[in-house]
Amino acid sequence: MSERFDIAVIGGGPAGAATAIRAARSGARVVVVEKGTHGRDKVCGDGLTPRAVAALNELEIPLDDAHHIDGLRMIAGKQVRQLAWPSGGRFPNHGAVWPRRRLDAALIDAATAAGADVRFETTGDPIIDHNGRVTGIRTPQGPIAADLVVAATGAPGAVARALGAERDPNEPFGLAIRAYVESPRHADRHLEACLTIRDEHGTWVPGYGWMFPCGDGTVNIGVGALSTMKGFKKLNLNHLLESYRALVVDTWKIGPNLERPRAWRLPMSTVKRHGPGWVAIGDAAGLVNPMNGEGIDYGLESGMLAADLFLADPASAPQSYDEQIGERFDAFLRTGRRFAFLVGHPGLMRTGLRFAVGTNRVADITLRVMGNLVDAETPGAAGRTLRVADRVLAAADPLLRRTRAKP
Ligand SMILES: Cc1cc2nc3c(=O)[nH]c(=O)nc-3n(C[C@H](O)[C@H](O)[C@H](O)COP(=O)(O)OP(=O)(O)OC[C@H]3O[C@@H](n4cnc5c(N)ncnc54)[C@H](O)[C@@H]3O)c2cc1C
């Protein structure tokens, strides 16, 4: 192979950019291949939790271009709870909305500024030797050898198939759709999530509808649904978005969609996220929070971790990455996936929701748990709730899976 780098990253989204920024700033030779153009748009809600803001801070990405968000408004039927992001913990007390075209450009530009060789409109495939070791990537311009190949390709596709890193077919996943609309409330400082959404036939859908104000005259409107519901395969996301739009059209005074609504997958599991010479990060590793569909933070965190472990010891990086990402996220994501099976039962979902937003105090705990702003070590009510939820959902899981509505 004529070219050689320390790290070859396939995919220039938040996850791939995070690896590139971190590794290149420490002097590693990094190439990123991205099949899209510079400034490509990713279908997304554009919402950043305080956890994601913390990750951007760690990468030293200024957030001046993002719209500052103070908290979350949760709506369940007629109940409305407006909550501030928690303060005093290990995350900042604000979130943001940052349209992906701009967020992703800021991240990939930071990677270039750090010294990474970023190649747009270039596809990459892993090169796998006869021992099953990934030794580099194949691009239309020729092969590139690398000590570590990082699959940052988003929701599993051809690269995941080549690596044997597909979604676990027994676990849930999500689908979501979004559009942009104009609204006089574009500078609202709360994310809004409506937890009680129904399809055009009136069927309850596990998921939520969102209004995420961008602060630039527009609002990101969207809906997401979990695969654990009955009739998921027949769910028409365009119709679901229209039903949700009818719910918010008056309160937000929204105009027509500024572009055709676009949908994409939310992967929530993977059968494998590392192997000899490679790791998968972000969506490619199934790192999406099943409780709220958030994936940007997990992409950034896993991307940074992959770089750090490579810098510490290239040889052991894939194995250590798998272990450390597991310690950080596996328990939470497992609880989240069990939660997805729970809310796939409409009766349980309705009862649960009434409780989850029943009082300000409980809603505050819901916010912290769903936003992954606590972990098993967190003291206080939210930490206890997560631990109890983990145990209860673990006990109920076999039954919930057995009795789940078959799609
Ligand atoms: C409708 C919707 C709403 C969402 N809302 C939110 C939200 O509000 N907040 C949040 O945190 N998360 C949200 N998510 C999830 C979030 O969008 C993803 O988790 C996030 O984009 C993952 O980042 P990533 O870098 O892993 O992958 P991506 O952002 O998907 O980037 C992967 C990149 O790899 C490139 N690529 C793929 N294959 C190749 C190849 N072979 N060669 C070269 N390049 C390749 C792609 O072009 C792409 O640019 C939402 C998802 C959807 C679908």
The ligand as a Gaussian input file, in Angstrom:
#p B3LYP/6-31G(d) Opt

LIG

0 1
 C      -34.593000      11.759000      12.937000
 C      -33.482000      11.609000      13.936000
 C      -33.397000      12.487000      14.996000
 C      -32.334000      12.413000      15.902000
 N      -32.259000      13.357000      16.881000
 C      -31.189000      13.363000      17.701000
 C      -31.027000      14.413000      18.645000
 O      -31.828000      15.343000      18.725000
 N      -29.937000      14.387000      19.448000
 C      -29.013000      13.372000      19.373000
 O      -28.060000      13.379000      20.159000
 N      -29.135000      12.378000      18.471000
 C      -30.179000      12.349000      17.618000
 N      -30.275000      11.385000      16.668000
 C      -29.191000      10.395000      16.541000
 C      -27.966000      11.026000      15.860000
 O      -28.346000      11.604000      14.643000
 C      -26.870000       9.986000      15.633000
 O      -26.731000       9.234000      16.802000
 C      -25.535000      10.622000      15.281000
 O      -25.578000      11.231000      14.021000
 C      -24.415000       9.559000      15.290000
 O      -23.206000      10.124000      14.834000
 P      -22.156000       9.198000      14.044000
 O      -20.985000      10.052000      13.772000
 O      -21.994000       7.911000      14.738000
 O      -22.893000       8.833000      12.654000
 P      -23.399000       9.792000      11.487000
 O      -23.706000      11.132000      11.986000
 O      -24.476000       9.021000      10.794000
 O      -22.139000       9.913000      10.536000
 C      -21.689000       8.805000       9.781000
 C      -20.970000       9.339000       8.549000
 O      -20.324000       8.248000       7.880000
 C      -20.405000       8.469000       6.489000
 N      -20.226000       7.166000       5.865000
 C      -20.993000       6.051000       5.981000
 N      -20.450000       5.031000       5.300000
 C      -19.300000       5.506000       4.723000
 C      -18.302000       4.914000       3.905000
 N      -18.334000       3.629000       3.551000
 N      -17.273000       5.687000       3.510000
 C      -17.201000       7.005000       3.868000
 N      -18.138000       7.612000       4.654000
 C      -19.162000       6.864000       5.086000
 C      -21.789000       9.082000       6.291000
 O      -21.861000       9.821000       5.089000
 C      -21.910000       9.966000       7.532000
 O      -21.477000      11.289000       7.272000
 C      -31.348000      11.402000      15.756000
 C      -31.443000      10.478000      14.712000
 C      -32.501000      10.567000      13.804000
 C      -32.572000       9.573000      12.670000

